Amino acid sequence: MGLFFSICLPINILYIILFLAPGTNISSVEGVSVVSRESASKIERLRRLARYLDRDPFLTDEDLAQIFKVSVQTIRLDRTVLKIPEHRQRLKNVAMGMGTLLRTLSGGEVVGDLLDLEVGHNGTSILYVTPEMTLSKTGVLRGHHLFAQANSLAVAVINAEAALTGMARVSFKQPVCCGEKVLATAVIKSKNGNKYMVKVTSYVKGGVVFQGKFIVFAISEEVPQ
């Protein structure tokens, strides 16, 4: 693969992103005589920026500037090139798409803010880490908050009037600090009768901080006494 067209005019960054296969040596592509290292670096940064925001649309320009080690102004210019709206507008876009009602839980029982939910398939929530959630000496988020966010989301995606977690296998990948935002995504991977296996992955600034597999059982609305 490579470029799908021959470039004779000055290179348009958007066209390069769309049509240049990852890993292609740009300087060797026919029709492109010279591309500076700076241009190649920007192309790769734009690719990565699009991937980060696709995974976590709630990253702010400041978050992205830290991740890419560039200025906030550079991130804003990159977003303009990619036609990605600012943080506030991305939040509005997600809120407008939130139309599915919870079945297994009430709204207050979901740990974190529910952003997206397709009952029977997947869901997304975000947890804002406050000082009350962290260890006083280190400012690190207590693990049970991460687990609770993931577990409640795993139950929320089940298409039933009520559901309970039967088993969980979890892994804490990295510490999360006060002031950070945890984006959790849950996906139903399999179903056998009333037994579901739900995979939850939590991210901070695009990096994985928690992973878990939850066995969730759908139960009748009335639980025997």
Beta strands, then each sheet from edge to edge (+ up, - down):
strand 1: 113-118
strand 2: 122-128
strand 3: 162-172
strand 4: 181-192
strand 5: 195-204
strand 6: 207-219
sheet 1: 1+ 2- 4+ 5- 6+ 3-
end
